[in-house]
Amino acid sequence: MNQLYRTRFIPFFISFIFIQNIFGQSMDIMPDSTQSDSTVSKKENNVFGAEKNYHSFNDLINTTFNGFSDVFRRDATVQVFDFMDLGQPRFVAPINMFPHQAGSVVDGVTRNEYSNGMFNTRHISLDQVESIKERSMAGTSSPQSFYATQRKVAGDDAYTRLKFYEGDFNYTDLDILFARKYTENLRIGLAGFNKGYDGFATINNAHTSVNYNAYMDYQINKTTRAEFNFRLNHERSGVHKNGQASNFSYAGDGDTYGLRFIFSTDTLSGDDVVLGFRVNNARHKNRSRADSFRVEQNSQDYGIYLSKDFSTGKNRVKATFNINNYQVWGNAFNNDFSDTRFSVNLDDRYMLNKKSRLAATVKIEQLNNFDPNISASVASDFRYATLSTRLKALYSRRYPNPVERAFSYGPFRGKANLNSETFVDLSFLQSWQLNSLLYLETELGYNQIRDEIVLINDQFANGANRDWGYLSAKANLDFWRIKLSAGGHLLAADQTVSARQSFWGQASYHDYWFNTILIDATANLNWYSRHDAVYYNPILNRFYSGAGENASYMVLGFKIVGTVSDAELFLEMNNLLKTEMQFIEGYYNDLRKVRFGVNWVLWD
C-alpha cells in the first residue's frame, strides 16, 4: 500500500473511534446475539412506481464482484460500461442504451452529473446499499432510472459494519457503516469508504477514492419529521490505453446536501406532504499529457421539490413539483452557462386487489426556452395463483445535456438547437413460481429512440431513429443447501451497443459446518457474445458507437465466506481463466483478480 493511501486511512480510523466513543459504544461482539446483519434496516416500503428489483442487501454475500454496477451482471436487461481495470470508472445503462440516457437516483437524489448526464457507480459501496430497483421517470430527464436506497438504522441497538480487504497488487478497500437510534426522536448514520490501488509502475492505472455519507432523521413532533443527507466523494484514477485508445487521468469530486420535511397529514392512510431542498455539486477533470488535453466539466444543481400523497378508495396518487437551477462551467464551457428546469409528476396506482394493480405516470417539464416535454407511462401487474404478469408502455423525452448543446474544446462542438430525444419502451414480463423450489421468468421488450443525439464529425447532431427488440429469461432452483440461478438475453438490432447474446449462471451453497461456522460459497459464470464497437472520448467524457466489433468473452469467478458469530471472512477470485475482456474499444484486461478480507458487524 502506498504511503499516500496510508495517510487517508488514518483520519478515517480516528473518526471511527471518535464516533464510537462519542455515542458510548462497546466494541465487544455479542456471540449469542439473535440479531442478524440482514435485519438492520426496516423492510423498505414499496417505492412508488418501482417496477423491478435488481438487488437487496441479502444478495451481497453471494456477490463475487466488487462494485455497485456488478449486481447488474445478473440481469440481462442492463449493460455495464467497464474499462476492465481496478478502480476505474464504471457506468450502467438499460440494454442497448448509453449511460447518459439513464438516470441514477440514490435516496431520492439524482446523482448524474448535470453537464454530461452520467454517473460513476464507483461512488457507491454495495455494503451501504439496502436495495436497487428499476424506476421509470424518477424525477430525472432520463426514461429509466436505477433507484438505490441506502441502509439506515431500524432498532434501538447501535450497529457498525466494517469491511476491509486487500488483493490484486496492493488494492485496498475499507468500508465502514455506523448507525444508531441516539434518542427516541433522533437517528444518525455515518458511512464511508477508502479505496486505493497502486497499479503498475510502468503504466497509468493507479487509483484512490474516498467517499463519506451521513444522514440524520429527527422526529420533530407527532406529524412532522426532518431528514438530512450529506455525501462527499473524491476520486483520482489513471486509465491505461491499449491500441488507439487514449491514456488519460480521471479526477472526480462531488458533494450533495439534502434536507426534507415530511408532514403526515393522515396517519391512517399514510398520506404525506414532503417539502425538500437539495444541492448537488460535481467537479470532473480528464487530462492527458501524451494527447495534450485537459478538460474540466463542473456543475452545480440547486433544487426545491414539493410532493403530496392522496388516497381515495383503491387509488393512491402522488403529485410532485420540482424547480432546479443548474450552473455549468469549466474550460470547455462559457462561464455564464445556466439552466432552469420546472417539472410536474403525477403518479397514480390503482389496486385491483391485494396482488394486482394498475399504474400510470405523467410528467411535464420545461427547460429554458425549449418546448415543453411531455412523458407518460402505463403499467399493469397481475398475479394469480403461481403466475405473475407485467405489461409496460412508456413514452419519454430527454432534453440535450450541456455537453451536447454548449461544449467547446479543440475540434469538438455542441449544437444549441438540438431536438430532445424521444424514447418508446414496450415490455411484457411473465413469471412462474412453480413451487417452493423453482422460479421461471421471461421478458419480451421493444425499444425505439427517435432523434438520438450522436457525434458526427466532431459535432453533436440529431441522428436517425434506432430501434431494437430483446428476449430475456432467468430461472432459480432451490434444493437442499444449493441454489442455482441462470439467465441471458437475445438482442435483435441493426446497431448492437450491448452483446447480441449473453448468458450468466450462479451456483450458491449455504450450510453450517461443525455447528459453528456458516459457509457460503458462490461460483459465477458470465458470457457475452460479439457486439458493435463502443468507444469512449475522454475529452467529452462520452461513450459512442463506431466502426468494428468487439469479440465475445467469458468470465468465471467464485467467492467463499465463513461466518462465525458476527464476523465474515471471505476470499473471492474473478477471471479464473485469465480471459481477455474488452467492452470499450482499446481498454481490456486479462488479469486474474484475487481479494481476501473481513466483514465485521458490531452491536452495542
HELIX and SHEET records of a PDB file:
HELIX    1   1 GLN A    3  ILE A   22  1                                  20    
HELIX    2   2 ASP A   37  THR A   39  5                                   3    
HELIX    3   3 PHE A   57  ASN A   62  5                                   6    
HELIX    4   4 PHE A   68  ARG A   74  5                                   7    
HELIX    5   5 PRO A   99  GLN A  101  5                                   3    
HELIX    6   6 THR A  121  HIS A  123  5                                   3    
HELIX    7   7 LEU A  126  GLN A  128  5                                   3    
HELIX    8   8 PRO A  402  ALA A  406  1                                   5    
SHEET    1   A 5 ALA A  50  SER A  56  0                                        
SHEET    2   A 5 VAL A 129  SER A 136 -1                                        
SHEET    3   A 5 GLN A 144  GLN A 150 -1                                        
SHEET    4   A 5 GLY A 103  VAL A 106  1                                        
SHEET    5   A 5 VAL A 109  THR A 110 -1                                        
SHEET    1   B 2 VAL A  78  ASP A  82  0                                        
SHEET    2   B 2 ARG A  90  PRO A  94 -1                                        
SHEET    1   C23 TYR A 159  GLY A 167  0                                        
SHEET    2   C23 TYR A 171  LYS A 181 -1                                        
SHEET    3   C23 LEU A 186  TYR A 197 -1                                        
SHEET    4   C23 HIS A 207  GLN A 219 -1                                        
SHEET    5   C23 THR A 224  VAL A 239 -1                                        
SHEET    6   C23 PHE A 248  ASP A 266 -1                                        
SHEET    7   C23 ASP A 271  SER A 288 -1                                        
SHEET    8   C23 PHE A 293  THR A 312 -1                                        
SHEET    9   C23 ASN A 315  TRP A 329 -1                                        
SHEET   10   C23 PHE A 337  MET A 351 -1                                        
SHEET   11   C23 ARG A 357  LEU A 367 -1                                        
SHEET   12   C23 ASN A 373  TYR A 384 -1                                        
SHEET   13   C23 LEU A 387  ARG A 398 -1                                        
SHEET   14   C23 GLU A 421  GLN A 433 -1                                        
SHEET   15   C23 LEU A 438  ARG A 450 -1                                        
SHEET   16   C23 ARG A 466  PHE A 479 -1                                        
SHEET   17   C23 ILE A 482  ALA A 493 -1                                        
SHEET   18   C23 GLN A 501  TRP A 513 -1                                        
SHEET   19   C23 ILE A 517  TYR A 528 -1                                        
SHEET   20   C23 TYR A 553  VAL A 564 -1                                        
SHEET   21   C23 ALA A 567  ASN A 574 -1                                        
SHEET   22   C23 LYS A 593  TRP A 603 -1                                        
SHEET   23   C23 TYR A 159  GLY A 167 -1                                        
SHEET    1   D 2 SER A 408  TYR A 409  0                                        
SHEET    2   D 2 PHE A 412  ARG A 413 -1                                        
SHEET    1   E 2 ILE A 453  ILE A 456  0                                        
SHEET    2   E 2 GLN A 459  ASN A 462 -1                                        
SHEET    1   F 2 HIS A 531  ASN A 537  0                                        
SHEET    2   F 2 ARG A 542  ASN A 550 -1                                        
SHEET    1   G 2 MET A 581  ILE A 584  0                                        
SHEET    2   G 2 TYR A 587  ASN A 589 -1                                        
END                                                                             
